[in-house]
Amino acid sequence: MIVRMGAFFGYYAAADDEDAVRAVVRADGQPMGTGYDSFVVKGVDPVVELLPAEVLVTGRTADAVEADPRHGYLVGMVGDGEVFTLSLTDSFRDSLARFDRKQLDEAARGWSASSVFSSQSDLSGLTGFMEDLAALAERALVRGYRLYCWITV
């Protein structure tokens, strides 16, 4: 997958893959994600950049995460790929939902030290992202929803 600099990533919860597609393929003319529990960030790719965080939070190896059929599964696409939706793994959702919030800063610190980030990574920004994603995961788990990410390029 090639993602251009400046891409926006909308992390959200949906009931299933069909519901996840409805979040981005809008028949009602509303902006993507309208009506969904979500947040938008710039520059945190769910497949490459989020992988080290998932490894830290779940305790799974990178190979195990990448072998998970839900890891970066293409759920839907708009047009010729102007917007597409990928799934996050259920094990990441479950682990993140139950993760001790007091340890998120430590997890973000380990994530920022991974090879996907430069030494100038904004630790407070990564911690904030982790806090937002953990809260989303917790709400999704309670509702029996899955996690997804739409990407605009």
Backbone as CSV, one residue per row, in Angstrom:
resi,resn,N_x,N_y,N_z,CA_x,CA_y,CA_z,C_x,C_y,C_z
1,MET,0.842,-1.160,0.000,0.000,0.000,0.000,0.897,1.235,0.000
2,ILE,0.567,2.173,-0.852,1.292,3.437,-0.887,0.352,4.515,-0.381
3,VAL,0.786,5.232,0.642,-0.013,6.317,1.196,0.809,7.584,1.079
4,ARG,0.252,8.602,0.431,0.960,9.865,0.262,1.016,10.630,1.563
5,MET,2.080,11.442,1.673,2.212,12.329,2.823,0.985,13.226,2.849
6,GLY,0.512,13.534,4.006,-0.653,14.396,4.114,-1.963,13.639,4.105
7,ALA,-1.895,12.325,4.059,-3.123,11.533,4.089,-3.787,11.681,5.456
8,PHE,-5.107,11.574,5.460,-5.860,11.596,6.703,-6.375,10.199,6.988
9,PHE,-6.367,9.851,8.273,-6.769,8.530,8.723,-7.904,8.678,9.723
10,GLY,-9.050,8.102,9.411,-10.198,8.151,10.309,-10.383,6.809,10.974
11,TYR,-10.080,6.744,12.245,-10.255,5.511,13.016,-11.670,5.497,13.564
12,TYR,-12.377,4.377,13.380,-13.778,4.334,13.798,-14.222,2.914,14.125
13,ALA,-15.372,2.848,14.770,-15.981,1.569,15.137,-17.232,1.373,14.288
14,ALA,-17.433,0.136,13.854,-18.623,-0.214,13.084,-19.031,-1.630,13.459
15,ALA,-20.305,-1.938,13.224,-20.853,-3.236,13.618,-20.191,-4.394,12.873
16,ASP,-19.899,-4.195,11.594,-19.296,-5.247,10.773,-18.731,-4.600,9.515
17,ASP,-18.213,-5.422,8.607,-17.579,-4.892,7.407,-18.560,-4.106,6.525
18,GLU,-19.770,-4.588,6.382,-20.769,-3.871,5.573,-21.065,-2.505,6.180
19,ASP,-21.214,-2.455,7.483,-21.447,-1.192,8.169,-20.240,-0.272,8.011
20,ALA,-19.047,-0.833,8.061,-17.821,-0.044,7.901,-17.769,0.621,6.529
21,VAL,-18.205,-0.078,5.505,-18.233,0.499,4.158,-19.210,1.663,4.106
22,ARG,-20.346,1.532,4.773,-21.342,2.610,4.776,-20.804,3.896,5.406
23,ALA,-19.787,3.779,6.229,-19.195,4.969,6.841,-18.475,5.832,5.810
24,VAL,-17.987,5.221,4.738,-17.237,5.983,3.737,-17.945,6.094,2.391
25,VAL,-18.705,5.101,2.026,-19.471,5.167,0.785,-20.854,5.697,1.168
26,ARG,-20.957,7.026,1.148,-22.136,7.709,1.678,-23.180,7.940,0.599
27,ALA,-24.370,7.402,0.812,-25.481,7.638,-0.094,-26.243,8.907,0.301
28,ASP,-25.943,9.429,1.507,-26.697,10.574,2.018,-25.978,11.914,1.844
29,GLY,-24.802,11.883,1.199,-24.067,13.117,0.970,-23.338,13.663,2.188
30,GLN,-23.387,12.960,3.289,-22.712,13.403,4.505,-21.213,13.080,4.435
31,PRO,-20.405,13.820,5.196,-18.960,13.518,5.224,-18.700,12.118,5.787
32,MET,-17.558,11.561,5.385,-17.175,10.238,5.873,-17.207,10.193,7.393
33,GLY,-17.682,9.100,7.921,-17.681,8.886,9.357,-18.821,9.531,10.112
34,THR,-19.651,10.314,9.433,-20.766,10.958,10.114,-21.663,9.901,10.757
35,GLY,-21.921,10.070,12.033,-22.771,9.139,12.767,-22.030,7.945,13.351
36,TYR,-20.727,7.880,13.139,-19.925,6.781,13.665,-19.022,7.293,14.784
37,ASP,-18.742,6.432,15.740,-17.811,6.750,16.818,-16.422,6.750,16.186
38,SER,-15.805,7.940,16.075,-14.572,8.034,15.309,-13.715,9.217,15.728
39,PHE,-12.488,9.225,15.231,-11.606,10.385,15.326,-10.662,10.346,14.129
40,VAL,-10.161,11.504,13.741,-9.324,11.628,12.550,-7.947,12.133,12.949
41,VAL,-6.920,11.540,12.346,-5.541,11.969,12.570,-4.844,12.085,11.222
42,LYS,-3.708,12.709,11.235,-2.888,12.817,10.043,-1.617,12.013,10.275
43,GLY,-1.382,11.043,9.407,-0.105,10.368,9.417,0.099,9.167,10.320
44,VAL,-0.931,8.442,10.718,-0.727,7.188,11.479,-1.384,6.058,10.687
45,ASP,-0.592,5.486,9.795,-1.048,4.402,8.938,-1.354,3.162,9.781
46,PRO,-2.534,2.537,9.579,-2.911,1.393,10.411,-2.151,0.103,10.125
47,VAL,-1.496,0.013,8.975,-0.811,-1.226,8.620,0.667,-1.177,9.011
48,VAL,1.356,-0.125,8.633,2.795,-0.040,8.861,3.111,0.650,10.187
49,GLU,2.643,1.867,10.356,3.026,2.650,11.530,2.379,2.166,12.821
50,LEU,1.198,1.589,12.729,0.519,1.114,13.935,0.991,-0.279,14.365
51,LEU,1.672,-0.999,13.473,2.121,-2.364,13.775,2.945,-2.459,15.059
52,PRO,3.964,-1.618,15.274,4.729,-1.743,16.525,3.873,-1.502,17.775
53,ALA,2.910,-0.612,17.689,2.022,-0.377,18.832,1.178,-1.614,19.110
54,GLU,0.698,-2.251,18.050,-0.099,-3.461,18.235,0.735,-4.573,18.851
55,VAL,1.983,-4.696,18.423,2.882,-5.702,18.999,3.070,-5.441,20.496
56,LEU,3.296,-4.182,20.862,3.496,-3.827,22.277,2.251,-4.086,23.122
57,VAL,1.100,-3.736,22.595,-0.149,-3.838,23.365,-0.646,-5.275,23.466
58,THR,-0.536,-6.035,22.378,-1.089,-7.398,22.383,-0.103,-8.444,22.868
59,GLY,1.192,-8.155,22.731,2.195,-9.154,23.066,2.411,-10.166,21.959
60,ARG,1.722,-9.985,20.829,1.906,-10.868,19.679,3.140,-10.420,18.904
61,THR,3.740,-11.331,18.168,4.873,-10.958,17.322,4.355,-10.198,16.103
62,ALA,5.246,-9.463,15.465,4.872,-8.751,14.242,4.395,-9.741,13.175
63,ASP,5.051,-10.899,13.084,4.641,-11.909,12.106,3.230,-12.412,12.380
64,ALA,2.915,-12.614,13.657,1.572,-13.087,14.018,0.523,-12.029,13.681
65,VAL,0.822,-10.773,13.956,-0.119,-9.693,13.637,-0.318,-9.620,12.129
66,GLU,0.778,-9.640,11.382,0.681,-9.528,9.929,-0.027,-10.734,9.303
67,ALA,0.019,-11.887,9.959,-0.662,-13.083,9.451,-2.152,-13.077,9.775
68,ASP,-2.576,-12.219,10.679,-3.987,-12.125,11.056,-4.783,-11.605,9.849
69,PRO,-5.795,-12.335,9.411,-6.545,-11.909,8.221,-7.251,-10.556,8.390
70,ARG,-7.451,-10.099,9.604,-8.090,-8.795,9.830,-7.090,-7.639,9.783
71,HIS,-5.809,-7.936,9.834,-4.781,-6.888,9.831,-4.707,-6.231,8.453
72,GLY,-5.206,-5.005,8.354,-5.141,-4.272,7.103,-5.998,-4.834,5.992
73,TYR,-6.999,-5.627,6.344,-7.909,-6.201,5.344,-8.661,-5.070,4.648
74,LEU,-8.640,-5.067,3.307,-9.347,-4.054,2.534,-10.841,-4.345,2.569
75,VAL,-11.565,-3.489,3.262,-13.005,-3.668,3.433,-13.776,-3.003,2.304
76,GLY,-13.328,-1.836,1.866,-14.028,-1.121,0.806,-13.194,0.018,0.262
77,MET,-13.646,0.518,-0.918,-12.900,1.574,-1.572,-13.880,2.478,-2.322
78,VAL,-13.550,3.748,-2.380,-14.329,4.707,-3.143,-13.549,5.056,-4.400
79,GLY,-14.216,4.984,-5.543,-13.582,5.336,-6.810,-12.387,4.472,-7.108
80,ASP,-11.300,5.135,-7.535,-10.072,4.432,-7.874,-9.090,4.427,-6.718
81,GLY,-9.612,4.484,-5.510,-8.761,4.437,-4.335,-8.544,5.784,-3.684
82,GLU,-9.421,6.753,-3.998,-9.314,8.057,-3.333,-9.537,7.906,-1.826
83,VAL,-10.405,6.990,-1.471,-10.680,6.666,-0.069,-10.809,5.159,0.015
84,PHE,-10.196,4.578,1.031,-10.406,3.158,1.258,-10.462,2.886,2.753
85,THR,-11.057,1.760,3.085,-11.261,1.364,4.472,-10.575,0.039,4.735
86,LEU,-9.810,0.010,5.832,-9.117,-1.197,6.258,-9.587,-1.590,7.652
87,SER,-9.505,-2.881,7.937,-9.864,-3.348,9.274,-8.631,-3.411,10.162
88,LEU,-8.864,-3.246,11.465,-7.853,-3.510,12.475,-8.182,-4.872,13.070
89,THR,-7.233,-5.502,13.715,-7.488,-6.844,14.248,-8.354,-6.786,15.503
90,ASP,-9.121,-7.827,15.685,-9.951,-7.928,16.882,-9.091,-8.089,18.131
91,SER,-7.951,-8.767,17.992,-7.086,-8.941,19.169,-6.513,-7.595,19.619
92,PHE,-6.233,-6.703,18.680,-5.756,-5.363,19.052,-6.864,-4.596,19.759
93,ARG,-8.074,-4.658,19.195,-9.222,-4.008,19.847,-9.386,-4.523,21.271
94,ASP,-9.390,-5.835,21.440,-9.614,-6.431,22.751,-8.509,-6.071,23.739
95,SER,-7.271,-6.189,23.301,-6.136,-5.882,24.179,-6.087,-4.403,24.526
96,LEU,-6.322,-3.558,23.556,-6.278,-2.121,23.790,-7.417,-1.676,24.698
97,ALA,-8.586,-2.276,24.534,-9.734,-1.932,25.383,-9.460,-2.262,26.844
98,ARG,-8.684,-3.293,27.082,-8.405,-3.730,28.457,-7.055,-3.240,28.976
99,PHE,-6.321,-2.522,28.147,-4.980,-2.075,28.495,-5.039,-1.052,29.626
100,ASP,-4.147,-1.180,30.581,-4.081,-0.243,31.706,-3.748,1.148,31.177
101,ARG,-4.677,2.081,31.336,-4.498,3.442,30.799,-3.254,4.127,31.363
102,LYS,-2.848,3.740,32.541,-1.652,4.334,33.143,-0.389,3.898,32.405
103,GLN,-0.490,2.806,31.648,0.667,2.282,30.912,0.715,2.761,29.459
104,LEU,-0.284,3.543,29.034,-0.316,3.985,27.639,0.877,4.869,27.287
105,ASP,1.308,5.705,28.223,2.458,6.563,27.964,3.707,5.716,27.722
106,GLU,3.871,4.669,28.513,5.018,3.768,28.345,4.939,3.036,26.999
107,ALA,3.734,2.605,26.632,3.557,1.944,25.336,3.863,2.916,24.197
108,ALA,3.414,4.157,24.327,3.686,5.170,23.302,5.185,5.444,23.201
109,ARG,5.858,5.434,24.328,7.304,5.651,24.330,8.008,4.514,23.566
110,GLY,7.609,3.278,23.825,8.178,2.143,23.101,7.845,2.201,21.626
111,TRP,6.625,2.609,21.315,6.196,2.742,19.932,7.021,3.811,19.223
112,SER,7.242,4.937,19.892,8.004,6.036,19.275,9.456,5.644,19.013
113,ALA,9.965,4.680,19.754,11.344,4.221,19.573,11.471,3.209,18.439
114,SER,10.346,2.771,17.882,10.390,1.781,16.799,10.920,2.425,15.524
115,SER,11.271,1.593,14.594,11.884,2.063,13.347,10.920,2.806,12.432
116,VAL,9.614,2.781,12.729,8.662,3.476,11.852,8.631,4.982,12.095
117,PHE,9.248,5.432,13.177,9.264,6.856,13.499,10.687,7.377,13.556
118,SER,10.826,8.656,13.298,12.141,9.290,13.426,12.403,9.567,14.899
119,SER,13.621,9.933,15.198,13.970,10.237,16.591,13.279,11.512,17.072
120,GLN,12.657,12.249,16.151,11.972,13.493,16.497,10.472,13.288,16.714
121,SER,10.028,12.070,16.888,8.603,11.787,17.046,8.025,12.528,18.239
122,ASP,6.793,12.975,18.069,6.079,13.710,19.107,5.450,12.713,20.078
123,LEU,6.119,12.484,21.210,5.639,11.493,22.174,4.265,11.854,22.714
124,SER,4.015,13.114,23.006,2.703,13.492,23.538,1.613,13.252,22.502
125,GLY,1.934,13.464,21.224,0.964,13.187,20.172,0.661,11.705,20.051
126,LEU,1.687,10.867,20.171,1.486,9.419,20.108,0.708,8.923,21.322
127,THR,1.010,9.501,22.481,0.268,9.126,23.688,-1.201,9.517,23.541
128,GLY,-1.457,10.715,23.044,-2.834,11.157,22.818,-3.560,10.258,21.835
129,PHE,-2.870,9.868,20.768,-3.452,8.949,19.791,-3.797,7.627,20.462
130,MET,-2.856,7.088,21.245,-3.098,5.817,21.938,-4.288,5.929,22.889
131,GLU,-4.399,7.049,23.596,-5.525,7.255,24.503,-6.838,7.281,23.735
132,ASP,-6.865,7.991,22.610,-8.083,8.048,21.790,-8.445,6.676,21.234
133,LEU,-7.442,5.945,20.752,-7.706,4.626,20.180,-8.138,3.634,21.258
134,ALA,-7.544,3.721,22.446,-7.943,2.835,23.550,-9.385,3.100,23.967
135,ALA,-9.761,4.361,24.037,-11.145,4.707,24.402,-12.112,4.211,23.326
136,LEU,-11.739,4.379,22.057,-12.574,3.884,20.961,-12.692,2.365,21.029
137,ALA,-11.584,1.686,21.284,-11.589,0.221,21.384,-12.483,-0.249,22.525
138,GLU,-12.425,0.445,23.637,-13.250,0.065,24.785,-14.739,0.205,24.452
139,ARG,-15.109,1.312,23.830,-16.519,1.507,23.458,-16.947,0.481,22.406
140,ALA,-16.060,0.177,21.471,-16.376,-0.809,20.430,-16.580,-2.191,21.041
141,LEU,-15.705,-2.582,21.949,-15.807,-3.897,22.574,-17.117,-4.045,23.339
142,VAL,-17.493,-3.022,24.062,-18.751,-3.048,24.818,-19.942,-3.250,23.876
143,ARG,-19.888,-2.636,22.711,-20.992,-2.712,21.751,-20.897,-3.925,20.827
144,GLY,-19.781,-4.659,20.893,-19.588,-5.786,19.988,-19.192,-5.341,18.586
145,TYR,-18.593,-4.155,18.462,-18.175,-3.605,17.183,-16.712,-3.916,16.917
146,ARG,-16.332,-3.724,15.671,-14.955,-3.886,15.245,-14.351,-2.512,14.968
147,LEU,-13.017,-2.482,14.853,-12.333,-1.233,14.546,-11.881,-1.206,13.090
148,TYR,-11.938,0.004,12.525,-11.597,0.221,11.124,-10.841,1.549,10.988
149,CYS,-10.270,1.737,9.826,-9.631,3.004,9.500,-9.928,3.342,8.041
150,TRP,-10.523,4.511,7.819,-10.639,4.989,6.438,-9.456,5.902,6.162
151,ILE,-9.000,5.879,4.937,-7.819,6.629,4.545,-8.141,7.435,3.300
152,THR,-7.863,8.735,3.352,-7.998,9.576,2.166,-6.602,9.927,1.695
153,VAL,-6.387,9.777,0.410,-5.067,10.090,-0.147,-5.160,11.238,-1.126
